[in-house]
Amino acid sequence: MNIRILYFAALREALGCGEESLTLPAGVGSVGALREHLAARGEPWQRLANMKNLRAAVNQTMATPETAVAEGDEIAFFPPVTGG
Amino acid sequence: MSMFSVSVQEADFDLGAEVAALTGADRSCGAVASFVGVVRDRNDGSHVAGMTLEHYPGMTEKALADIVEQARGRWPLIGARVIHRVGPLHPGDNIVLVAVSTAHRGEAFAACEFIMDYLKTHAPFWKREDTPEGGRWVDARESDDSAMARWGDGENSPME
């Protein structure tokens, strides 16, 4: 399963990555599982596991750890928003 | 032209022109409430020389349109205009405009505040301030979450 992942703001800077395309192994089928999969890469990705209040979106809609991830999805991880 | 629109842009906006567009288009309008957010020159004890607004292109517009739709589900709005600026901004610059038009003032005040409270917690914008100590990402405030929570529903989708 191929997906696109975006990172924003302080998280993007900490990871040194704003965007990547990834082929997921079988069994990584939710936002929560994807988070664990990415964190297992070690530093600096480990901080995805430690980060409090991490937010995620799937196809530009706010998501929860249970939200399913499917072929072609655009997943985004980011800190709490601070606009306005 | 639809009386409901959202924009994400680098350019400044003209409050008077936006309000005139809302009131001029529908004579049943009896009230317009507007809010303008402005860049401050200080935050959390530091001088702020400027800031950069980052956003998530695509999702931002979608989130703002969804917030306006939620407001329309709660109050009989005649029109609404939301403009959020992105890119480099300086103290005194406008950041955000929310303007709503209704028949009477009660729903105009309420809907304007509702849209701002939801925008603060649901629209994917992030502020990075330039201070004498260097650049720093602004932390989300708990008071924004509690301001949003008083409207009842609307989870903030934390990952924890």
gemmi code that builds the backbone of each chain (N, CA, C; Angstrom):
import gemmi

chains = {
    "A": [
        ("MET", (0.850, -1.202, 0.000), (0.000, 0.000, 0.000), (0.881, 1.246, 0.000)),
        ("ASN", (0.636, 2.130, -0.966), (1.431, 3.352, -1.086), (0.646, 4.554, -0.575)),
        ("ILE", (1.306, 5.348, 0.258), (0.671, 6.545, 0.796), (1.641, 7.725, 0.726)),
        ("ARG", (1.090, 8.913, 0.937), (1.897, 10.127, 0.988), (1.746, 10.680, 2.400)),
        ("ILE", (2.862, 11.107, 3.002), (2.809, 11.643, 4.364), (3.375, 13.057, 4.379)),
        ("LEU", (2.671, 13.951, 5.073), (3.109, 15.345, 5.214), (3.359, 15.645, 6.690)),
        ("TYR", (4.352, 16.492, 6.951), (4.657, 16.927, 8.320), (4.684, 18.453, 8.325)),
        ("PHE", (4.177, 19.046, 9.412), (4.099, 20.506, 9.441), (4.726, 21.129, 10.688)),
        ("ALA", (5.109, 22.392, 10.518), (5.527, 23.280, 11.611), (6.698, 22.694, 12.413)),
        ("ALA", (6.609, 22.738, 13.748), (7.734, 22.309, 14.590), (8.089, 20.851, 14.327)),
        ("LEU", (7.094, 20.033, 14.017), (7.361, 18.613, 13.740), (8.165, 18.451, 12.448)),
        ("ARG", (7.801, 19.214, 11.433), (8.543, 19.178, 10.162), (10.011, 19.538, 10.396)),
        ("GLU", (10.236, 20.583, 11.212), (11.618, 21.001, 11.478), (12.383, 19.946, 12.266)),
        ("ALA", (11.713, 19.365, 13.265), (12.384, 18.373, 14.107), (12.755, 17.128, 13.303)),
        ("LEU", (11.907, 16.759, 12.365), (12.161, 15.559, 11.569), (13.061, 15.847, 10.376)),
        ("GLY", (13.175, 17.136, 10.016), (13.933, 17.488, 8.824), (13.272, 16.941, 7.577)),
        ("CYS", (11.945, 16.823, 7.610), (11.208, 16.231, 6.495), (9.816, 16.855, 6.416)),
        ("GLY", (9.454, 17.331, 5.234), (8.126, 17.921, 5.069), (7.157, 17.005, 4.366)),
        ("GLU", (7.713, 16.065, 3.622), (6.846, 15.211, 2.813), (7.597, 13.961, 2.386)),
        ("GLU", (6.907, 12.838, 2.356), (7.516, 11.620, 1.839), (6.441, 10.696, 1.279)),
        ("SER", (6.861, 9.828, 0.384), (5.989, 8.772, -0.106), (6.503, 7.474, 0.483)),
        ("LEU", (5.575, 6.592, 0.838), (5.973, 5.402, 1.582), (5.140, 4.208, 1.131)),
        ("THR", (5.793, 3.064, 1.075), (5.075, 1.819, 0.851), (4.962, 1.117, 2.196)),
        ("LEU", (3.742, 0.924, 2.628), (3.530, 0.358, 3.965), (3.500, -1.164, 3.931)),
        ("PRO", (4.094, -1.798, 4.941), (3.971, -3.247, 5.045), (2.548, -3.632, 5.455)),
        ("ALA", (2.175, -4.854, 5.157), (0.854, -5.339, 5.570), (0.741, -5.214, 7.085)),
        ("GLY", (-0.411, -4.866, 7.564), (-0.597, -4.771, 9.015), (-0.577, -3.344, 9.521)),
        ("VAL", (-0.063, -2.418, 8.708), (-0.115, -1.006, 9.109), (-1.320, -0.392, 8.410)),
        ("GLY", (-2.458, -0.443, 9.089), (-3.710, -0.059, 8.433), (-4.461, 1.071, 9.092)),
        ("SER", (-3.827, 1.691, 10.108), (-4.506, 2.804, 10.783), (-3.496, 3.907, 11.065)),
        ("VAL", (-4.012, 5.079, 11.430), (-3.147, 6.215, 11.739), (-2.249, 5.889, 12.937)),
        ("GLY", (-2.821, 5.232, 13.955), (-2.037, 4.870, 15.137), (-0.915, 3.902, 14.793)),
        ("ALA", (-1.223, 2.917, 13.940), (-0.217, 1.928, 13.531), (0.866, 2.594, 12.685)),
        ("LEU", (0.466, 3.538, 11.851), (1.437, 4.263, 11.025), (2.381, 5.074, 11.907)),
        ("ARG", (1.813, 5.716, 12.931), (2.635, 6.487, 13.868), (3.702, 5.590, 14.510)),
        ("GLU", (3.296, 4.404, 14.951), (4.254, 3.476, 15.573), (5.295, 3.013, 14.560)),
        ("HIS", (4.841, 2.742, 13.350), (5.726, 2.284, 12.281), (6.811, 3.322, 12.001)),
        ("LEU", (6.423, 4.590, 11.940), (7.380, 5.671, 11.663), (8.326, 5.883, 12.847)),
        ("ALA", (7.777, 5.833, 14.068), (8.591, 6.065, 15.266), (9.665, 4.999, 15.416)),
        ("ALA", (9.394, 3.808, 14.881), (10.343, 2.692, 15.009), (11.600, 2.894, 14.160)),
        ("ARG", (11.626, 3.957, 13.361), (12.822, 4.243, 12.569), (13.967, 4.740, 13.452)),
        ("GLY", (13.673, 5.069, 14.695), (14.712, 5.615, 15.576), (14.752, 7.121, 15.475)),
        ("GLU", (15.750, 7.755, 16.120), (15.830, 9.217, 16.098), (16.068, 9.734, 14.687)),
        ("PRO", (15.466, 10.886, 14.344), (14.577, 11.709, 15.173), (13.110, 11.255, 15.160)),
        ("TRP", (12.828, 10.167, 14.447), (11.430, 9.746, 14.259), (10.786, 9.257, 15.544)),
        ("GLN", (11.632, 8.842, 16.479), (11.144, 8.388, 17.774), (10.238, 9.418, 18.431)),
        ("ARG", (10.506, 10.678, 18.124), (9.724, 11.729, 18.801), (8.248, 11.716, 18.388)),
        ("LEU", (7.935, 11.058, 17.288), (6.520, 10.904, 16.924), (5.775, 10.118, 18.001)),
        ("ALA", (6.489, 9.176, 18.621), (5.861, 8.362, 19.669), (5.736, 9.159, 20.961)),
        ("ASN", (6.735, 10.025, 21.226), (6.770, 10.743, 22.503), (5.950, 12.022, 22.510)),
        ("MET", (5.691, 12.556, 21.332), (5.085, 13.877, 21.254), (3.668, 13.896, 21.809)),
        ("LYS", (3.487, 14.776, 22.797), (2.149, 14.931, 23.354), (1.300, 15.761, 22.398)),
        ("ASN", (0.017, 15.474, 22.379), (-0.923, 16.277, 21.594), (-0.662, 16.263, 20.097)),
        ("LEU", (-0.001, 15.220, 19.621), (0.180, 15.092, 18.178), (-1.194, 15.038, 17.498)),
        ("ARG", (-1.312, 15.741, 16.387), (-2.549, 15.698, 15.617), (-2.279, 14.998, 14.288)),
        ("ALA", (-3.343, 14.456, 13.708), (-3.196, 13.805, 12.406), (-4.420, 14.089, 11.551)),
        ("ALA", (-4.215, 14.038, 10.245), (-5.329, 14.167, 9.303), (-5.163, 13.103, 8.231)),
        ("VAL", (-6.285, 12.578, 7.761), (-6.282, 11.654, 6.628), (-7.095, 12.309, 5.515)),
        ("ASN", (-6.452, 12.474, 4.372), (-7.089, 13.146, 3.234), (-7.708, 14.481, 3.650)),
        ("GLN", (-6.952, 15.211, 4.446), (-7.277, 16.594, 4.840), (-8.479, 16.707, 5.762)),
        ("THR", (-8.778, 15.624, 6.480), (-9.796, 15.666, 7.521), (-9.168, 15.150, 8.812)),
        ("MET", (-9.431, 15.845, 9.931), (-8.849, 15.445, 11.208), (-9.129, 13.972, 11.491)),
        ("ALA", (-8.121, 13.288, 12.009), (-8.226, 11.846, 12.205), (-7.900, 11.479, 13.646)),
        ("THR", (-8.211, 10.245, 14.009), (-7.855, 9.696, 15.323), (-6.958, 8.483, 15.075)),
        ("PRO", (-6.370, 7.917, 16.134), (-5.509, 6.751, 15.929), (-6.238, 5.594, 15.239)),
        ("GLU", (-7.552, 5.539, 15.394), (-8.327, 4.435, 14.820), (-8.661, 4.646, 13.340)),
        ("THR", (-8.471, 5.859, 12.847), (-8.828, 6.147, 11.446), (-8.041, 5.238, 10.501)),
        ("ALA", (-8.749, 4.622, 9.561), (-8.110, 3.688, 8.619), (-7.245, 4.433, 7.607)),
        ("VAL", (-6.191, 3.766, 7.183), (-5.293, 4.284, 6.152), (-5.410, 3.354, 4.949)),
        ("ALA", (-5.643, 3.937, 3.775), (-5.834, 3.114, 2.581), (-4.927, 3.583, 1.446)),
        ("GLU", (-4.803, 2.735, 0.452), (-3.976, 3.000, -0.736), (-4.245, 4.411, -1.289)),
        ("GLY", (-3.169, 5.149, -1.518), (-3.306, 6.467, -2.133), (-3.653, 7.589, -1.171)),
        ("ASP", (-3.812, 7.287, 0.117), (-4.201, 8.317, 1.092), (-3.090, 9.351, 1.308)),
        ("GLU", (-3.529, 10.545, 1.671), (-2.607, 11.595, 2.105), (-2.766, 11.732, 3.614)),
        ("ILE", (-1.704, 11.386, 4.347), (-1.734, 11.446, 5.807), (-0.881, 12.633, 6.241)),
        ("ALA", (-1.331, 13.368, 7.230), (-0.517, 14.475, 7.742), (-0.392, 14.346, 9.258)),
        ("PHE", (0.805, 14.644, 9.766), (1.040, 14.722, 11.213), (1.488, 16.137, 11.535)),
        ("PHE", (0.958, 16.687, 12.648), (1.330, 18.060, 12.998), (1.030, 18.365, 14.469)),
        ("PRO", (1.635, 19.434, 14.998), (1.363, 19.853, 16.380), (-0.020, 20.509, 16.454)),
        ("PRO", (-0.525, 20.758, 17.668), (-1.783, 21.505, 17.802), (-1.698, 22.816, 17.022)),
        ("VAL", (-2.816, 23.204, 16.437), (-2.804, 24.377, 15.555), (-2.779, 25.672, 16.373)),
        ("THR", (-2.202, 26.722, 15.786), (-2.043, 27.997, 16.514), (-2.368, 29.189, 15.624)),
        ("GLY", (-3.365, 29.039, 14.748), (-3.741, 30.162, 13.888), (-4.640, 31.147, 14.606)),
        ("GLY", (-5.223, 32.041, 13.831), (-6.194, 33.008, 14.365), (-5.549, 34.259, 14.902)),
    ],
    "B": [
        ("MET", (-22.779, 35.826, -6.585), (-21.694, 35.326, -5.731), (-22.263, 34.818, -4.417)),
        ("SER", (-21.736, 33.678, -3.988), (-22.203, 33.123, -2.710), (-21.925, 34.101, -1.580)),
        ("MET", (-22.846, 34.125, -0.630), (-22.657, 34.996, 0.533), (-21.791, 34.323, 1.587)),
        ("PHE", (-21.293, 33.134, 1.259), (-20.435, 32.412, 2.201), (-19.123, 32.098, 1.495)),
        ("SER", (-18.032, 32.644, 1.991), (-16.760, 32.341, 1.345), (-15.603, 32.417, 2.336)),
        ("VAL", (-14.586, 31.632, 2.045), (-13.371, 31.627, 2.861), (-12.174, 31.812, 1.931)),
        ("SER", (-11.137, 32.485, 2.436), (-9.916, 32.688, 1.654), (-8.701, 32.520, 2.548)),
        ("VAL", (-7.670, 31.929, 1.979), (-6.362, 31.859, 2.624), (-5.408, 32.563, 1.681)),
        ("GLN", (-4.782, 33.623, 2.154), (-4.018, 34.474, 1.238), (-2.899, 35.211, 1.949)),
        ("GLU", (-1.885, 35.608, 1.166), (-0.809, 36.418, 1.727), (-1.232, 37.879, 1.816)),
        ("ALA", (-2.087, 38.306, 0.908), (-2.466, 39.719, 0.820), (-3.296, 40.159, 2.026)),
        ("ASP", (-3.231, 41.447, 2.326), (-4.055, 42.042, 3.369), (-5.512, 42.075, 2.907)),
        ("PHE", (-6.413, 42.415, 3.842), (-7.824, 42.544, 3.484), (-8.345, 43.888, 3.961)),
        ("ASP", (-9.515, 44.265, 3.413), (-10.137, 45.546, 3.739), (-11.448, 45.270, 4.470)),
        ("LEU", (-11.443, 45.487, 5.784), (-12.623, 45.198, 6.611), (-13.863, 45.905, 6.070)),
        ("GLY", (-13.729, 47.196, 5.741), (-14.879, 47.968, 5.277), (-15.480, 47.386, 4.006)),
        ("ALA", (-14.612, 46.992, 3.080), (-15.092, 46.443, 1.814), (-15.784, 45.098, 2.034)),
        ("GLU", (-15.242, 44.300, 2.945), (-15.830, 42.973, 3.200), (-17.200, 43.104, 3.870)),
        ("VAL", (-17.300, 44.033, 4.814), (-18.582, 44.248, 5.493), (-19.611, 44.820, 4.505)),
        ("ALA", (-19.166, 45.749, 3.655), (-20.077, 46.335, 2.662), (-20.607, 45.264, 1.713)),
        ("ALA", (-19.758, 44.298, 1.372), (-20.187, 43.227, 0.473), (-21.269, 42.376, 1.133)),
        ("LEU", (-21.158, 42.191, 2.453), (-22.156, 41.386, 3.170), (-23.480, 42.139, 3.308)),
        ("THR", (-23.411, 43.408, 3.676), (-24.647, 44.160, 3.917), (-25.319, 44.577, 2.609)),
        ("GLY", (-24.525, 44.813, 1.557), (-25.082, 45.322, 0.310), (-25.844, 44.286, -0.487)),
        ("ALA", (-25.560, 43.007, -0.224), (-26.100, 41.962, -1.087), (-27.466, 41.457, -0.661)),
        ("ASP", (-27.903, 41.775, 0.546), (-29.169, 41.214, 1.030), (-29.813, 42.186, 2.011)),
        ("ARG", (-30.976, 42.719, 1.634), (-31.624, 43.741, 2.462), (-32.320, 43.159, 3.689)),
        ("SER", (-32.326, 41.853, 3.837), (-32.888, 41.280, 5.065), (-31.857, 41.318, 6.190)),
        ("CYS", (-30.632, 41.703, 5.833), (-29.556, 41.764, 6.825), (-29.769, 42.960, 7.753)),
        ("GLY", (-29.774, 42.675, 9.071), (-29.926, 43.743, 10.039), (-28.725, 43.885, 10.954)),
        ("ALA", (-27.763, 42.968, 10.835), (-26.616, 42.995, 11.742), (-25.402, 42.352, 11.084)),
        ("VAL", (-24.253, 42.962, 11.310), (-22.982, 42.336, 10.924), (-22.078, 42.389, 12.137)),
        ("ALA", (-21.529, 41.249, 12.527), (-20.501, 41.222, 13.567), (-19.203, 40.802, 12.902)),
        ("SER", (-18.115, 41.498, 13.240), (-16.835, 41.127, 12.635), (-15.756, 41.076, 13.700)),
        ("PHE", (-14.763, 40.240, 13.450), (-13.598, 40.149, 14.316), (-12.368, 40.236, 13.432)),
        ("VAL", (-11.384, 41.038, 13.872), (-10.107, 41.107, 13.166), (-9.002, 40.761, 14.160)),
        ("GLY", (-8.218, 39.749, 13.851), (-7.054, 39.391, 14.657), (-5.835, 40.102, 14.106)),
        ("VAL", (-4.994, 40.632, 15.011), (-3.857, 41.472, 14.624), (-2.584, 40.936, 15.288)),
        ("VAL", (-1.449, 41.068, 14.612), (-0.162, 40.629, 15.167), (0.247, 41.564, 16.300)),
        ("ARG", (0.541, 40.982, 17.489), (1.036, 41.770, 18.627), (2.560, 41.851, 18.588)),
        ("ASP", (3.117, 42.863, 19.274), (4.583, 42.991, 19.288), (5.190, 42.314, 20.508)),
        ("ARG", (4.358, 41.563, 21.249), (4.891, 40.829, 22.395), (4.055, 39.578, 22.626)),
        ("ASN", (4.701, 38.545, 23.180), (3.991, 37.310, 23.500), (4.836, 36.510, 24.486)),
        ("ASP", (4.209, 36.031, 25.542), (4.906, 35.226, 26.547), (6.204, 35.885, 27.011)),
        ("GLY", (6.158, 37.193, 27.240), (7.301, 37.882, 27.819), (8.400, 38.269, 26.846)),
        ("SER", (8.221, 37.977, 25.556), (9.252, 38.340, 24.593), (8.744, 39.360, 23.593)),
        ("HIS", (9.674, 40.170, 23.127), (9.337, 41.077, 22.040), (9.220, 40.251, 20.762)),
        ("VAL", (8.195, 40.515, 19.986), (8.003, 39.796, 18.725), (8.204, 40.772, 17.572)),
        ("ALA", (9.249, 40.527, 16.783), (9.557, 41.424, 15.666), (8.708, 41.095, 14.443)),
        ("GLY", (8.269, 39.852, 14.368), (7.454, 39.419, 13.239), (7.115, 37.955, 13.393)),
        ("MET", (6.337, 37.433, 12.483), (6.017, 36.012, 12.534), (5.743, 35.498, 11.131)),
        ("THR", (5.835, 34.179, 11.013), (5.482, 33.543, 9.751), (4.350, 32.566, 10.016)),
        ("LEU", (3.315, 32.654, 9.217), (2.167, 31.761, 9.333), (2.318, 30.625, 8.333)),
        ("GLU", (2.470, 29.409, 8.856), (2.506, 28.230, 7.994), (1.113, 27.614, 7.978)),
        ("HIS", (0.765, 26.946, 6.888), (-0.532, 26.264, 6.869), (-0.457, 25.007, 6.012)),
        ("TYR", (-1.548, 24.287, 5.971), (-1.638, 23.033, 5.228), (-2.532, 23.302, 4.023)),
        ("PRO", (-1.920, 23.681, 2.885), (-2.722, 24.064, 1.721), (-3.720, 22.955, 1.359)),
        ("GLY", (-4.909, 23.331, 1.092), (-5.948, 22.348, 0.774), (-6.795, 22.043, 1.987)),
        ("MET", (-6.157, 21.540, 3.028), (-6.929, 21.251, 4.243), (-7.412, 22.542, 4.909)),
        ("THR", (-6.584, 23.577, 4.825), (-6.944, 24.833, 5.477), (-8.281, 25.366, 4.959)),
        ("GLU", (-8.402, 25.451, 3.646), (-9.634, 25.968, 3.036), (-10.820, 25.067, 3.403)),
        ("LYS", (-10.556, 23.757, 3.382), (-11.608, 22.786, 3.704), (-12.076, 22.945, 5.152)),
        ("ALA", (-11.116, 23.130, 6.050), (-11.446, 23.273, 7.476), (-12.244, 24.555, 7.717)),
        ("LEU", (-11.838, 25.645, 7.080), (-12.559, 26.913, 7.262), (-13.984, 26.808, 6.713)),
        ("ALA", (-14.128, 26.190, 5.536), (-15.464, 26.040, 4.956), (-16.331, 25.169, 5.860)),
        ("ASP", (-15.743, 24.140, 6.445), (-16.496, 23.252, 7.336), (-16.946, 23.998, 8.600)),
        ("ILE", (-16.086, 24.866, 9.121), (-16.432, 25.640, 10.319), (-17.606, 26.581, 10.008)),
        ("VAL", (-17.565, 27.207, 8.842), (-18.673, 28.087, 8.443), (-19.962, 27.274, 8.303)),
        ("GLU", (-19.855, 26.074, 7.746), (-21.041, 25.212, 7.609), (-21.625, 24.870, 8.979)),
        ("GLN", (-20.741, 24.584, 9.936), (-21.220, 24.277, 11.295), (-21.947, 25.476, 11.898)),
        ("ALA", (-21.424, 26.672, 11.655), (-22.088, 27.876, 12.170), (-23.463, 28.037, 11.522)),
        ("ARG", (-23.553, 27.729, 10.227), (-24.846, 27.844, 9.525), (-25.862, 26.847, 10.070)),
        ("GLY", (-25.348, 25.725, 10.604), (-26.246, 24.734, 11.196), (-26.800, 25.181, 12.547)),
        ("ARG", (-26.174, 26.174, 13.151), (-26.570, 26.629, 14.484), (-27.352, 27.937, 14.473)),
        ("TRP", (-27.058, 28.807, 13.525), (-27.708, 30.121, 13.469), (-28.159, 30.418, 12.044)),
        ("PRO", (-29.234, 31.210, 11.900), (-29.707, 31.562, 10.558), (-28.848, 32.667, 9.947)),
        ("LEU", (-27.718, 32.278, 9.415), (-26.798, 33.265, 8.853), (-27.224, 33.659, 7.444)),
        ("ILE", (-27.069, 34.933, 7.141), (-27.321, 35.407, 5.780), (-26.031, 35.303, 4.965)),
        ("GLY", (-24.937, 35.621, 5.603), (-23.652, 35.529, 4.914), (-22.521, 35.397, 5.915)),
        ("ALA", (-21.372, 34.942, 5.450), (-20.180, 34.864, 6.298), (-18.943, 34.978, 5.417)),
        ("ARG", (-17.944, 35.654, 5.942), (-16.690, 35.823, 5.212), (-15.547, 35.544, 6.179)),
        ("VAL", (-14.670, 34.628, 5.815), (-13.495, 34.332, 6.623), (-12.264, 34.500, 5.739)),
        ("ILE", (-11.312, 35.287, 6.208), (-10.040, 35.457, 5.497), (-8.918, 35.221, 6.498)),
        ("HIS", (-7.990, 34.325, 6.173), (-6.830, 34.101, 7.039), (-5.582, 34.317, 6.215)),
        ("ARG", (-4.700, 35.155, 6.723), (-3.455, 35.424, 5.999), (-2.388, 34.391, 6.350)),
        ("VAL", (-1.458, 34.163, 5.422), (-0.323, 33.280, 5.653), (0.941, 33.992, 5.184)),
        ("GLY", (2.099, 33.417, 5.526), (3.368, 34.022, 5.127), (3.885, 34.953, 6.201)),
        ("PRO", (4.850, 35.812, 5.847), (5.469, 36.706, 6.835), (4.550, 37.872, 7.220)),
        ("LEU", (4.422, 38.119, 8.535), (3.593, 39.217, 9.037), (4.343, 39.951, 10.139)),
        ("HIS", (3.946, 41.208, 10.376), (4.634, 42.040, 11.362), (3.632, 42.657, 12.326)),
        ("PRO", (4.126, 43.123, 13.499), (3.214, 43.731, 14.469), (2.342, 44.807, 13.817)),
        ("GLY", (1.057, 44.751, 14.131), (0.117, 45.700, 13.541), (-0.579, 45.154, 12.304)),
        ("ASP", (-0.006, 44.096, 11.696), (-0.641, 43.515, 10.502), (-1.897, 42.747, 10.882)),
        ("ASN", (-2.874, 42.768, 10.003), (-4.041, 41.905, 10.166), (-3.645, 40.451, 9.950)),
        ("ILE", (-4.223, 39.542, 10.759), (-4.001, 38.108, 10.536), (-5.261, 37.449, 9.997)),
        ("VAL", (-6.389, 37.736, 10.668), (-7.604, 36.986, 10.349), (-8.824, 37.899, 10.416)),
        ("LEU", (-9.764, 37.635, 9.531), (-11.057, 38.332, 9.549), (-12.178, 37.303, 9.581)),
        ("VAL", (-13.112, 37.501, 10.501), (-14.368, 36.749, 10.490), (-15.482, 37.781, 10.509)),
        ("ALA", (-16.371, 37.720, 9.545), (-17.529, 38.622, 9.526), (-18.762, 37.800, 9.179)),
        ("VAL", (-19.831, 38.001, 9.948), (-21.075, 37.275, 9.675), (-22.225, 38.271, 9.627)),
        ("SER", (-23.176, 38.004, 8.749), (-24.359, 38.855, 8.653), (-25.594, 38.021, 8.964)),
        ("THR", (-26.512, 38.660, 9.710), (-27.733, 37.999, 10.160), (-28.849, 39.040, 10.204)),
        ("ALA", (-30.033, 38.600, 10.601), (-31.134, 39.550, 10.738), (-30.979, 40.370, 12.021)),
        ("HIS", (-30.533, 39.718, 13.105), (-30.465, 40.379, 14.408), (-29.105, 40.174, 15.063)),
        ("ARG", (-28.785, 41.022, 16.033), (-27.418, 41.051, 16.557), (-27.018, 39.819, 17.350)),
        ("GLY", (-27.974, 39.204, 18.056), (-27.624, 38.081, 18.934), (-26.895, 36.973, 18.200)),
        ("GLU", (-27.492, 36.533, 17.089), (-26.870, 35.433, 16.350), (-25.594, 35.883, 15.647)),
        ("ALA", (-25.493, 37.177, 15.315), (-24.269, 37.665, 14.668), (-23.082, 37.603, 15.638)),
        ("PHE", (-23.296, 38.105, 16.866), (-22.227, 38.029, 17.885), (-21.835, 36.574, 18.137)),
        ("ALA", (-22.838, 35.724, 18.343), (-22.557, 34.336, 18.703), (-21.831, 33.604, 17.579)),
        ("ALA", (-22.315, 33.753, 16.353), (-21.718, 33.023, 15.241), (-20.289, 33.485, 14.979)),
        ("CYS", (-20.042, 34.775, 15.136), (-18.693, 35.305, 14.916), (-17.717, 34.700, 15.929)),
        ("GLU", (-18.145, 34.651, 17.176), (-17.279, 34.092, 18.223), (-17.082, 32.584, 18.033)),
        ("PHE", (-18.159, 31.902, 17.685), (-18.090, 30.457, 17.422), (-17.069, 30.148, 16.322)),
        ("ILE", (-17.161, 30.881, 15.215), (-16.249, 30.627, 14.091), (-14.799, 30.868, 14.522)),
        ("MET", (-14.546, 31.941, 15.285), (-13.174, 32.200, 15.756), (-12.694, 31.098, 16.687)),
        ("ASP", (-13.546, 30.686, 17.632), (-13.138, 29.654, 18.586), (-12.814, 28.336, 17.870)),
        ("TYR", (-13.622, 28.001, 16.874), (-13.367, 26.766, 16.127), (-12.131, 26.889, 15.261)),
        ("LEU", (-11.966, 28.047, 14.654), (-10.789, 28.269, 13.812), (-9.506, 28.100, 14.624)),
        ("LYS", (-9.516, 28.638, 15.847), (-8.320, 28.578, 16.703), (-7.886, 27.144, 17.006)),
        ("THR", (-8.837, 26.224, 17.029), (-8.512, 24.850, 17.435), (-8.612, 23.840, 16.297)),
        ("HIS", (-9.205, 24.197, 15.162), (-9.439, 23.215, 14.102), (-8.817, 23.542, 12.745)),
        ("ALA", (-8.405, 24.768, 12.526), (-7.865, 25.108, 11.198), (-6.337, 24.978, 11.243)),
        ("PRO", (-5.754, 24.249, 10.285), (-4.309, 23.941, 10.346), (-3.399, 25.104, 9.945)),
        ("PHE", (-3.251, 26.030, 10.908), (-2.281, 27.126, 10.796), (-1.312, 27.013, 11.965)),
        ("TRP", (-0.074, 27.409, 11.740), (0.918, 27.431, 12.820), (1.721, 28.722, 12.739)),
        ("LYS", (1.924, 29.352, 13.914), (2.680, 30.605, 13.974), (4.105, 30.346, 14.427)),
        ("ARG", (5.051, 30.935, 13.717), (6.455, 30.897, 14.136), (6.891, 32.343, 14.346)),
        ("GLU", (7.218, 32.670, 15.616), (7.563, 34.050, 15.955), (9.066, 34.300, 15.857)),
        ("ASP", (9.420, 35.516, 15.439), (10.814, 35.967, 15.486), (10.975, 36.816, 16.741)),
        ("THR", (11.829, 36.364, 17.672), (12.066, 37.095, 18.911), (13.570, 37.344, 19.049)),
        ("PRO", (13.982, 38.214, 20.002), (15.427, 38.445, 20.188), (16.165, 37.153, 20.546)),
        ("GLU", (15.429, 36.166, 21.093), (16.056, 34.884, 21.449), (16.076, 33.919, 20.266)),
        ("GLY", (15.545, 34.342, 19.133), (15.517, 33.484, 17.951), (14.094, 33.123, 17.556)),
        ("GLY", (13.972, 32.259, 16.556), (12.649, 31.848, 16.108), (12.059, 30.819, 17.052)),
        ("ARG", (10.753, 30.846, 17.235), (10.110, 29.845, 18.087), (8.680, 29.608, 17.602)),
        ("TRP", (8.286, 28.338, 17.645), (6.920, 27.986, 17.293), (6.008, 28.297, 18.466)),
        ("VAL", (4.902, 28.919, 18.198), (3.944, 29.269, 19.253), (3.259, 27.994, 19.746)),
        ("ASP", (3.158, 27.863, 21.061), (2.460, 26.722, 21.651), (0.961, 26.972, 21.664)),
        ("ALA", (0.204, 25.907, 21.470), (-1.251, 26.023, 21.579), (-1.612, 26.335, 23.025)),
        ("ARG", (-2.675, 27.114, 23.211), (-3.108, 27.494, 24.551), (-4.282, 26.638, 24.983)),
        ("GLU", (-4.265, 26.244, 26.255), (-5.389, 25.481, 26.780), (-6.659, 26.322, 26.783)),
        ("SER", (-6.483, 27.646, 26.945), (-7.663, 28.516, 26.963), (-8.397, 28.469, 25.624)),
        ("ASP", (-7.664, 28.158, 24.525), (-8.330, 28.026, 23.230), (-9.204, 26.777, 23.210)),
        ("ASP", (-8.693, 25.703, 23.826), (-9.485, 24.467, 23.889), (-10.731, 24.664, 24.735)),
        ("SER", (-10.582, 25.381, 25.863), (-11.753, 25.565, 26.716), (-12.752, 26.528, 26.071)),
        ("ALA", (-12.236, 27.497, 25.290), (-13.148, 28.402, 24.578), (-13.971, 27.614, 23.562)),
        ("MET", (-13.322, 26.650, 22.911), (-14.007, 25.818, 21.929), (-14.990, 24.884, 22.621)),
        ("ALA", (-14.573, 24.359, 23.779), (-15.382, 23.342, 24.462), (-16.730, 23.883, 24.923)),
        ("ARG", (-16.805, 25.208, 25.178), (-18.096, 25.708, 25.668), (-19.187, 25.623, 24.620)),
        ("TRP", (-18.832, 25.363, 23.353), (-19.865, 25.231, 22.322), (-20.443, 23.821, 22.274)),
        ("GLY", (-20.002, 22.974, 23.188), (-20.632, 21.655, 23.278), (-19.871, 20.578, 22.547)),
        ("ASP", (-20.278, 20.240, 21.333), (-19.670, 19.106, 20.645), (-18.326, 19.490, 20.036)),
        ("GLY", (-17.882, 18.725, 19.068), (-16.682, 19.089, 18.345), (-15.429, 18.622, 19.047)),
        ("GLU", (-15.079, 17.362, 18.850), (-13.854, 16.879, 19.475), (-12.678, 17.524, 18.793)),
        ("ASN", (-11.593, 17.606, 19.521), (-10.405, 18.270, 19.016), (-9.411, 17.268, 18.444)),
        ("SER", (-9.888, 16.026, 18.310), (-9.116, 14.958, 17.665), (-7.692, 14.806, 18.161)),
        ("PRO", (-7.490, 14.736, 19.479), (-6.124, 14.467, 19.920), (-5.757, 13.035, 19.617)),
        ("MET", (-4.475, 12.786, 19.488), (-4.012, 11.437, 19.168), (-3.778, 10.610, 20.419)),
        ("GLU", (-3.867, 11.257, 21.590), (-3.558, 10.517, 22.825), (-4.756, 9.682, 23.246)),
    ],
}
model = gemmi.Model(1)
for chain_id, residues in chains.items():
    chain = gemmi.Chain(chain_id)
    for i, (resn, *xyz) in enumerate(residues, 1):
        res = gemmi.Residue()
        res.name, res.seqid = resn, gemmi.SeqId(i, " ")
        for name, pos in zip(("N", "CA", "C"), xyz):
            atom = gemmi.Atom()
            atom.name, atom.element = name, gemmi.Element(name[0])
            atom.pos, atom.b_iso = gemmi.Position(*pos), 0.0
            res.add_atom(atom)
        chain.add_residue(res)
    model.add_chain(chain)
structure = gemmi.Structure()
structure.add_model(model)
structure.setup_entities()
